[in-house]
Amino acid sequence: MSGPAALAAEVRSPRPPRQFNARRLFRTALPALSLIIVLLAIRDFNPRAISYFGFNLMLNLAVPVALATVAQLCIITVSDLDLSIGNYVGFIACVTTTWLPTRPWLGAAVILGSIVVYGALGALVQLRQLPSIVVTLGMSFVWLGLALLIRPQPGGTAPSWLAGFMGVHVPFVPFPIVAAVVLAIVMHIVLMKTAFGAVLRGAGGNPAAVARSGWSLLRVKTTAYAMAGVLGSLSGLALVGVSSSAEANMADGYTLLSIAGAILGGAEFVGGRISPVGAVIGALTLQLAAVALNFFQLPELLPGFRIPPEWQVGAQGLILILILAVRALINRGEA
Amino acid sequence: MSGQLAALSRLRTRPWIWSFLGAALVWALAVILAGGHGAWSVITTAIAFSAFTVLVGLGQMFVITLGPGNIDLSLPANIGLASAVAMKVMDGSDGRIALGLLAAVAAGLVIGIVNYLLIRLLRIPPLIATLSSSFVIRSVGISYGRGLQIKPPLAFADLVVARLGGISVLAVLVLLLSILAGVVLARTVYGRSVLAVGQNIRAARLAGLSVRRVRFLTYALCGALGGLCGALLAGFTGGSSLDVGAEYLLTSIAVVVIGGTSVAGGMANVPGLWGAALMLFMIATLLNSSGLGIGVRDLMTGLIIIAVITLAGGRRSLR
């Protein structure tokens, strides 16, 4: 179902009874299935990893990655793409460690200002009909440059409340999982259940139709980008809370990782077809796949052949290709 | 008066002039800042460094010209892997230079072909295909090039940095290659097909062009150029390194955009690549010599890219 059709289906009420569709179900469950498979593989390598402590350790960095991924998802929703999110997260991390502990007002003002800049970018992209890839490519240089100006050398300190928040011990369920679930639910409600979320997705699917039904595309784009700015800022804060110091290019990899996570989670590239829950699951899957290879001594797959730890990026790529291949097969059967 | 108007309209039809004007302006500033010293050496150094940028830029330009959504994000990983392949095959021996170059180009070619197959078989946007393949290529590069400390053969290192009358020989070769690329685009069936597909893929298909073949050749070409650049960079920097290609992800797209190639596809601009590459290098030089540091340099680069695309404006494209 394309964006406008989805919009129409949601506006219509009451909902037509949905037919049971095995293919669609399988496609929707694909991100969750891949997460389960990765978890099973980890349990196979090291059963002790599947524990409160193990998850805390493995998913430490998953919170900032998941936040960056849903930030990217906001942009993908309006059929754009953000190549600057990684550098933006790094920039916010530098602001946080440099100013928030000593001059909190200045730090907060800079972060708010950056979110405004993000929104303004959305307006620029819409007003001048610019390719988002190129604009955000330029912005990636801008954020990196600013981060380097603020913090030429790695270092700084995390505000104590931030480190405390990220290190909080929730009984029974590890904090990163709680955070991921909350994030998934909030984003699902905002993007999938509210009227404005439907408009955002509609603008990704058929901007002309949304404009003609009276919505300002300028406002839509600005909001989507500003939301990405808010979530990107939270990602930077979370990253500082985990790592307790900052460096200008500490989150460079987040740009590609966030796109991969959103796509893995079932987002289509254009047309406003997205899945916030899937994106969070996608981010967790990629993070676990990388960590699994990093933390554990892997058994020999074939005699004399071990997966070396440097394959963690490669494992992420292979998972992505595999999932996309399965999805292509499902879609082909459907067509 | 009419002459001025003609000149103006020529400016409009030849957007690459702006990038050269920008490069000249920044160069003048840099020379003034340096008190008039090193005017010539800045130019020759810029030309030498631009050779690499233009080489990858050419590949990226062909890909972007294919039209909305086409982009190669696997270039940095490709360059890193190819640099390791070249050094391993050459093994420091002068007699194996050609073999090493060939191996690096072949590695890049394979990467380009894999990219195309992913796009075609999985029916995914090129951006996602090249993104996923870059993850895998990076890991291949890490495990292949682990602990690799082979110096480039002496003759190869000499060739890459060789200068005739101050001008880098390599840059002259890349210039010849760019002219060839320009001729291919304007005069051959393949080049014309790339432009046609970029302008209107449906019309191209209805006109009987094999869109698949054109895309296949273009991604293969881009991969091969990346491989070649990797090998040359290894010679230039005195050994292979995985990160040698890192900066070329953004730079390769930046020179294409600043150089006046349409990001909507269908219109390529070869001279602009040189202008943009020279300008970016001049900016780096200017800011380095003014002691403002790398932060300001990145900031300026980003603002220039945004300014250029905002002024150039244009149709909805890439995304």
Boltz contact constraints between the chains, C-beta under 6 A:
constraints:
  - contact:
      token1: [A, 80]
      token2: [B, 319]
      max_distance: 6.0
  - contact:
      token1: [A, 81]
      token2: [B, 319]
      max_distance: 6.0
  - contact:
      token1: [A, 128]
      token2: [B, 310]
      max_distance: 6.0
  - contact:
      token1: [A, 128]
      token2: [B, 313]
      max_distance: 6.0
  - contact:
      token1: [A, 129]
      token2: [B, 316]
      max_distance: 6.0
  - contact:
      token1: [A, 130]
      token2: [B, 309]
      max_distance: 6.0
  - contact:
      token1: [A, 131]
      token2: [B, 263]
      max_distance: 6.0
  - contact:
      token1: [A, 131]
      token2: [B, 317]
      max_distance: 6.0
  - contact:
      token1: [A, 131]
      token2: [B, 318]
      max_distance: 6.0
  - contact:
      token1: [A, 131]
      token2: [B, 319]
      max_distance: 6.0
  - contact:
      token1: [A, 132]
      token2: [B, 319]
      max_distance: 6.0
  - contact:
      token1: [A, 133]
      token2: [B, 318]
      max_distance: 6.0
  - contact:
      token1: [A, 133]
      token2: [B, 319]
      max_distance: 6.0
  - contact:
      token1: [A, 134]
      token2: [B, 257]
      max_distance: 6.0
  - contact:
      token1: [A, 134]
      token2: [B, 263]
      max_distance: 6.0
  - contact:
      token1: [A, 134]
      token2: [B, 309]
      max_distance: 6.0
  - contact:
      token1: [A, 135]
      token2: [B, 306]
      max_distance: 6.0
  - contact:
      token1: [A, 137]
      token2: [B, 250]
      max_distance: 6.0
  - contact:
      token1: [A, 137]
      token2: [B, 253]
      max_distance: 6.0
  - contact:
      token1: [A, 138]
      token2: [B, 302]
      max_distance: 6.0
  - contact:
      token1: [A, 138]
      token2: [B, 305]
      max_distance: 6.0
  - contact:
      token1: [A, 138]
      token2: [B, 306]
      max_distance: 6.0
  - contact:
      token1: [A, 141]
      token2: [B, 298]
      max_distance: 6.0
  - contact:
      token1: [A, 141]
      token2: [B, 301]
      max_distance: 6.0
  - contact:
      token1: [A, 141]
      token2: [B, 302]
      max_distance: 6.0
  - contact:
      token1: [A, 142]
      token2: [B, 299]
      max_distance: 6.0
  - contact:
      token1: [A, 142]
      token2: [B, 302]
      max_distance: 6.0
  - contact:
      token1: [A, 144]
      token2: [B, 298]
      max_distance: 6.0
  - contact:
      token1: [A, 145]
      token2: [B, 295]
      max_distance: 6.0
  - contact:
      token1: [A, 145]
      token2: [B, 298]
      max_distance: 6.0
  - contact:
      token1: [A, 145]
      token2: [B, 299]
      max_distance: 6.0
  - contact:
      token1: [A, 148]
      token2: [B, 294]
      max_distance: 6.0
  - contact:
      token1: [A, 148]
      token2: [B, 295]
      max_distance: 6.0
  - contact:
      token1: [A, 149]
      token2: [B, 295]
      max_distance: 6.0
  - contact:
      token1: [A, 256]
      token2: [B, 131]
      max_distance: 6.0
  - contact:
      token1: [A, 263]
      token2: [B, 128]
      max_distance: 6.0
  - contact:
      token1: [A, 269]
      token2: [B, 125]
      max_distance: 6.0
  - contact:
      token1: [A, 308]
      token2: [B, 143]
      max_distance: 6.0
  - contact:
      token1: [A, 310]
      token2: [B, 142]
      max_distance: 6.0
  - contact:
      token1: [A, 310]
      token2: [B, 143]
      max_distance: 6.0
  - contact:
      token1: [A, 311]
      token2: [B, 139]
      max_distance: 6.0
  - contact:
      token1: [A, 313]
      token2: [B, 135]
      max_distance: 6.0
  - contact:
      token1: [A, 313]
      token2: [B, 138]
      max_distance: 6.0
  - contact:
      token1: [A, 313]
      token2: [B, 139]
      max_distance: 6.0
  - contact:
      token1: [A, 314]
      token2: [B, 136]
      max_distance: 6.0
  - contact:
      token1: [A, 314]
      token2: [B, 139]
      max_distance: 6.0
  - contact:
      token1: [A, 316]
      token2: [B, 135]
      max_distance: 6.0
  - contact:
      token1: [A, 317]
      token2: [B, 132]
      max_distance: 6.0
  - contact:
      token1: [A, 317]
      token2: [B, 135]
      max_distance: 6.0
  - contact:
      token1: [A, 317]
      token2: [B, 136]
      max_distance: 6.0
  - contact:
      token1: [A, 320]
      token2: [B, 132]
      max_distance: 6.0
  - contact:
      token1: [A, 321]
      token2: [B, 132]
      max_distance: 6.0
  - contact:
      token1: [A, 324]
      token2: [B, 122]
      max_distance: 6.0
  - contact:
      token1: [A, 324]
      token2: [B, 124]
      max_distance: 6.0
  - contact:
      token1: [A, 325]
      token2: [B, 122]
      max_distance: 6.0
  - contact:
      token1: [A, 328]
      token2: [B, 122]
      max_distance: 6.0
  - contact:
      token1: [A, 328]
      token2: [B, 123]
      max_distance: 6.0
